[in-house]
Amino acid sequence: MTLFSLILALLLEQFRSLPSTGFFASTLRRVAESGARRFNDGTAASGRFAWLLVVVPATVAAAFGFWLLWEMHPALAFLFNVAVLYLCMGFRQDSRAFTEIHLALRMGELDRARQLLGAWRGADHSEAQAGEVARLAIERALVSSHRTIFGVVFWFVVLPGPSGALMYRLARQLAEVWGGRHDAEGAAFGRFARRAFEAIEWLPTRITATVFSVVGNFEDAVYCWRSQAVLWPERSSAILIASGGGAMGVRLGMPVHESGSIVDRPEMGLGDEAGVDHMQSTVGLIWRAFLVCLFLLVLLAAAGWVGR
């Protein structure tokens, strides 16, 4: 059931993806913002309590709902799996944005590519050069592919029913909304959400990076992972970007124009300057990684290690 639920959810997501501002995404954001307003008293303890209050009951409820539906009829549990997985993914939206940027650069429409990148990343890149646009888009695609596919799938397989997928999606949302604040009061409140997501991400991130390495240049990917990831401020993103850049033989990171200034960033990856051709290589890397993961799930299902 796990494997077939995953395949059907992925097919639905590819043919009819949910908008990033749709009902489910908006509901998650409202829950996060409401929780911050109600519980944020400027302390880390309040952030920990609020996180547990949001994530734990939802995860348990999803597991219990799956068990209850399974007892009623396995087909209902299967549909529940598919529905929750479908809601918790969302890579199609990011892949569409990546494709539009790729086409704009391919057609020489740099201004349009800058606008699309700014809308996707939520920042002003009106002064970015073509190489910078390609670099930033590749970085975003590598991280997004993990957080909207591989990370969700990992926890879906590990925990009963769709509870793992929902837990991962909620933890990611809270880390973005609560952990992304930089004011003193908000930073203290969001500290636990950020650290909790880092803990949840620890193993899935390294599995994804390992798969990137296997389907690309293994030696360079591992070298970049080991030597460069420590230089990036956000560790899970650093591992994905460094291993992906090394696997493809492209240099990522480095200073970029953003919001009217130059943001200094360490170099990640090895090889050539990022360009349009490397954007196509990124698509190939992600698809190869996905097929490898799917093949592993098939083997696990055949061995009986992936059950209902």
C-alpha positions as CSV (number, residue, x, y, z in Angstrom):
1,M,0.0,0.0,0.0
2,T,2.8,2.4,0.9
3,L,4.4,2.2,-2.6
4,F,1.1,2.4,-4.5
5,S,0.0,5.4,-2.4
6,L,3.2,7.2,-3.1
7,I,3.1,6.5,-6.9
8,L,-0.6,7.7,-7.2
9,A,0.1,10.8,-5.1
10,L,3.1,11.7,-7.3
11,L,1.0,11.2,-10.4
12,L,-1.7,13.4,-9.1
13,E,0.8,16.0,-8.0
14,Q,2.4,16.1,-11.5
15,F,-0.9,16.3,-13.4
16,R,-2.8,18.6,-11.1
17,S,-0.6,20.3,-8.5
18,L,-2.0,22.4,-5.7
19,P,-1.2,26.2,-5.9
20,S,1.3,27.5,-3.3
21,T,-1.4,29.8,-2.1
22,G,-4.1,27.2,-2.1
23,F,-6.4,26.2,0.8
24,F,-4.0,23.7,2.4
25,A,-0.9,25.8,2.3
26,S,-2.9,28.9,3.4
27,T,-4.3,26.9,6.3
28,L,-0.9,25.8,7.5
29,R,0.4,29.3,7.4
30,R,-2.6,30.6,9.3
31,V,-2.1,27.9,11.9
32,A,1.6,28.9,12.3
33,E,0.8,32.6,12.5
34,S,-2.1,32.0,14.9
35,G,0.2,29.9,17.1
36,A,2.8,32.6,17.2
37,R,0.3,35.3,18.1
38,R,-1.2,33.2,20.9
39,F,1.8,31.6,22.5
40,N,4.8,33.9,21.7
41,D,5.9,35.5,24.9
42,G,9.5,36.0,23.8
43,T,10.9,32.9,25.4
44,A,12.2,29.6,23.9
45,A,10.0,27.6,26.3
46,S,6.8,29.1,24.8
47,G,8.1,28.1,21.3
48,R,8.8,24.6,22.4
49,F,5.3,24.3,24.0
50,A,3.6,25.7,20.9
51,W,5.5,23.4,18.5
52,L,4.6,20.3,20.5
53,L,1.0,21.4,20.8
54,V,0.7,21.8,17.0
55,V,2.9,18.9,15.6
56,V,2.4,16.1,18.1
57,P,-1.5,16.0,18.1
58,A,-1.6,16.3,14.3
59,T,0.8,13.5,13.8
60,V,-1.0,11.2,16.3
61,A,-4.4,12.1,14.7
62,A,-3.1,11.1,11.3
63,A,-1.8,7.8,12.5
64,F,-5.0,7.1,14.4
65,G,-7.2,8.1,11.4
66,F,-5.2,5.7,9.2
67,W,-5.7,2.9,11.6
68,L,-9.4,3.6,12.0
69,L,-9.9,3.7,8.2
70,W,-7.9,0.5,7.8
71,E,-10.1,-1.3,10.2
72,M,-13.2,-0.1,8.3
73,H,-11.7,-1.0,4.9
74,P,-8.1,-1.0,3.5
75,A,-9.3,1.0,0.4
76,L,-10.3,3.9,2.7
77,A,-6.9,3.9,4.4
78,F,-5.2,3.8,0.9
79,L,-7.2,6.9,-0.2
80,F,-6.3,8.6,3.0
81,N,-2.6,8.0,2.4
82,V,-2.9,9.4,-1.1
83,A,-4.8,12.5,0.0
84,V,-2.4,13.5,2.8
85,L,0.6,12.8,0.6
86,Y,-0.8,14.8,-2.2
87,L,-1.4,17.7,0.2
88,C,2.1,17.5,1.8
89,M,4.1,17.5,-1.4
90,G,4.3,20.4,-3.8
91,F,7.3,20.0,-6.0
92,R,5.4,20.6,-9.2
93,Q,4.9,24.3,-8.2
94,D,8.7,24.7,-7.8
95,S,9.5,22.7,-10.9
96,R,7.2,24.9,-12.9
97,A,8.9,28.1,-11.6
98,F,12.3,26.5,-12.4
99,T,11.3,25.6,-15.9
100,E,10.0,29.1,-16.6
101,I,13.3,30.6,-15.4
102,H,15.2,28.1,-17.5
103,L,13.2,29.0,-20.7
104,A,13.5,32.7,-20.1
105,L,17.3,32.4,-19.8
106,R,17.4,30.1,-22.9
107,M,15.4,32.7,-24.9
108,G,17.7,35.5,-23.7
109,E,15.0,37.2,-21.6
110,L,17.1,38.1,-18.6
111,D,14.7,40.6,-17.1
112,R,11.9,38.1,-17.1
113,A,14.2,35.5,-15.6
114,R,15.1,37.9,-12.8
115,Q,11.4,38.7,-12.1
116,L,10.5,35.0,-12.0
117,L,13.4,34.2,-9.7
118,G,12.4,37.1,-7.4
119,A,8.8,35.9,-7.2
120,W,10.0,32.3,-6.5
121,R,12.6,33.2,-3.8
122,G,10.8,36.2,-2.4
123,A,13.7,38.6,-3.0
124,D,14.8,41.3,-5.4
125,H,17.2,40.1,-8.0
126,S,16.8,42.9,-10.6
127,E,20.6,43.4,-10.8
128,A,21.6,39.7,-11.0
129,Q,23.5,38.5,-14.0
130,A,22.4,35.5,-16.0
131,G,24.9,33.2,-14.2
132,E,23.7,34.4,-10.9
133,V,20.1,33.7,-11.8
134,A,21.0,30.2,-13.0
135,R,23.0,29.6,-9.8
136,L,20.2,30.7,-7.5
137,A,17.6,28.7,-9.4
138,I,19.7,25.5,-9.3
139,E,20.3,25.9,-5.5
140,R,16.6,26.4,-4.9
141,A,15.7,23.4,-7.0
142,L,18.1,21.1,-5.2
143,V,16.7,22.1,-1.8
144,S,13.1,22.1,-2.9
145,S,13.3,18.7,-4.5
146,H,14.4,17.3,-1.1
147,R,11.8,19.2,1.0
148,T,8.9,18.6,-1.3
149,I,9.6,15.0,-2.4
150,F,12.5,13.1,-0.7
151,G,12.0,14.3,2.8
152,V,8.2,13.8,2.7
153,V,8.7,10.3,1.3
154,F,11.2,9.3,3.9
155,W,9.0,10.1,6.8
156,F,6.0,8.7,5.0
157,V,7.8,5.3,4.9
158,V,9.1,5.5,8.4
159,L,6.0,6.4,10.4
160,P,2.5,4.7,10.2
161,G,0.1,5.8,7.6
162,P,0.6,9.4,6.4
163,S,1.5,10.7,9.8
164,G,5.2,11.0,9.0
165,A,4.4,13.1,5.8
166,L,2.2,15.4,7.8
167,M,4.7,15.7,10.6
168,Y,7.4,16.7,8.2
169,R,5.2,19.2,6.4
170,L,4.1,20.9,9.6
171,A,7.6,21.0,11.0
172,R,8.9,22.6,7.8
173,Q,6.1,25.2,7.9
174,L,6.8,26.1,11.5
175,A,10.5,26.3,10.9
176,E,9.9,28.7,8.0
177,V,7.3,30.9,9.8
178,W,8.6,30.8,13.4
179,G,12.3,30.0,12.9
180,G,12.7,32.6,10.1
181,R,12.2,35.6,12.3
182,H,15.2,37.7,13.3
183,D,13.9,40.0,15.9
184,A,14.9,39.1,19.4
185,E,11.4,38.1,20.6
186,G,10.6,36.1,17.5
187,A,14.1,34.4,17.3
188,A,13.7,33.0,20.8
189,F,10.2,31.8,20.1
190,G,11.2,30.1,16.8
191,R,14.5,28.6,18.1
192,F,12.9,25.2,19.0
193,A,11.0,25.0,15.7
194,R,14.2,25.6,13.7
195,R,16.2,23.1,15.7
196,A,13.4,20.5,15.7
197,F,13.2,20.7,11.9
198,E,17.0,20.4,11.7
199,A,16.8,17.2,13.8
200,I,13.9,15.8,11.6
201,E,16.0,16.7,8.5
202,W,19.3,15.2,9.7
203,L,18.9,11.7,8.2
204,P,16.7,12.4,5.2
205,T,19.1,15.2,4.0
206,R,22.1,12.9,4.1
207,I,20.2,10.2,2.3
208,T,19.2,12.6,-0.5
209,A,22.8,13.9,-0.7
210,T,24.1,10.3,-0.9
211,V,21.7,9.6,-3.8
212,F,22.8,12.8,-5.5
213,S,26.4,11.6,-5.2
214,V,25.6,8.1,-6.5
215,V,23.8,9.3,-9.6
216,G,26.4,12.1,-10.3
217,N,30.1,12.5,-9.8
218,F,30.5,10.6,-6.6
219,E,34.0,11.6,-5.7
220,D,33.5,15.4,-6.2
221,A,30.0,15.3,-4.5
222,V,31.4,13.7,-1.4
223,Y,34.4,16.0,-1.3
224,C,32.2,19.1,-1.6
225,W,29.8,17.8,1.0
226,R,32.6,17.1,3.5
227,S,34.7,20.3,2.9
228,Q,32.2,23.0,1.9
229,A,28.9,22.3,3.8
230,V,30.4,23.6,7.1
231,L,30.8,27.0,5.5
232,W,27.1,27.6,4.8
233,P,24.8,29.0,7.5
234,E,22.0,26.5,7.1
235,R,23.5,23.0,7.3
236,S,20.8,20.9,5.6
237,S,20.6,23.2,2.6
238,A,24.4,23.3,2.6
239,I,24.7,19.5,2.3
240,L,22.2,19.4,-0.6
241,I,23.7,22.3,-2.5
242,A,27.3,21.2,-2.0
243,S,26.6,17.5,-2.9
244,G,24.4,18.5,-5.9
245,G,27.0,21.0,-7.2
246,G,29.8,18.5,-6.9
247,A,27.7,15.7,-8.5
248,M,26.9,18.0,-11.5
249,G,30.4,19.6,-11.8
250,V,29.1,23.2,-11.3
251,R,30.0,26.0,-9.0
252,L,27.2,27.3,-6.8
253,G,27.1,29.7,-3.8
254,M,29.4,32.7,-4.3
255,P,28.4,36.3,-4.0
256,V,25.1,37.4,-5.7
257,H,23.1,40.6,-6.2
258,E,20.1,40.6,-3.9
259,S,17.8,43.4,-2.8
260,G,20.1,46.1,-4.0
261,S,23.3,44.8,-2.4
262,I,25.8,42.1,-2.9
263,V,25.4,39.1,-0.6
264,D,28.6,37.4,0.2
265,R,28.4,33.6,0.2
266,P,30.9,30.8,0.2
267,E,31.6,28.8,-2.9
268,M,29.9,25.4,-3.2
269,G,30.4,22.7,-5.7
270,L,33.2,22.3,-8.2
271,G,33.7,22.8,-11.9
272,D,32.2,25.3,-14.4
273,E,30.3,28.5,-13.8
274,A,26.6,27.9,-13.6
275,G,24.6,28.5,-16.8
276,V,21.5,27.4,-18.7
277,D,23.0,24.0,-19.6
278,H,23.5,23.3,-15.9
279,M,19.9,24.0,-15.2
280,Q,19.0,21.1,-17.6
281,S,21.6,18.9,-15.8
282,T,19.8,19.8,-12.5
283,V,16.6,18.3,-13.8
284,G,18.4,15.2,-14.9
285,L,20.1,14.8,-11.5
286,I,16.8,15.2,-9.6
287,W,14.9,12.7,-11.8
288,R,17.7,10.1,-11.6
289,A,17.7,10.5,-7.8
290,F,14.0,10.0,-7.7
291,L,14.1,6.9,-9.8
292,V,16.8,5.4,-7.6
293,C,14.7,6.1,-4.5
294,L,11.7,4.6,-6.2
295,F,13.7,1.5,-7.1
296,L,14.9,1.2,-3.5
297,L,11.3,1.4,-2.3
298,V,10.3,-1.3,-4.8
299,L,13.0,-3.6,-3.4
300,L,12.0,-2.8,0.2
301,A,8.3,-3.6,-0.7
302,A,9.3,-6.9,-2.3
303,A,11.3,-7.8,0.7
304,G,8.3,-7.0,3.0
305,W,10.1,-4.2,4.8
306,V,7.6,-1.6,3.6
307,G,4.1,-2.6,4.7
308,R,0.9,-0.9,4.9
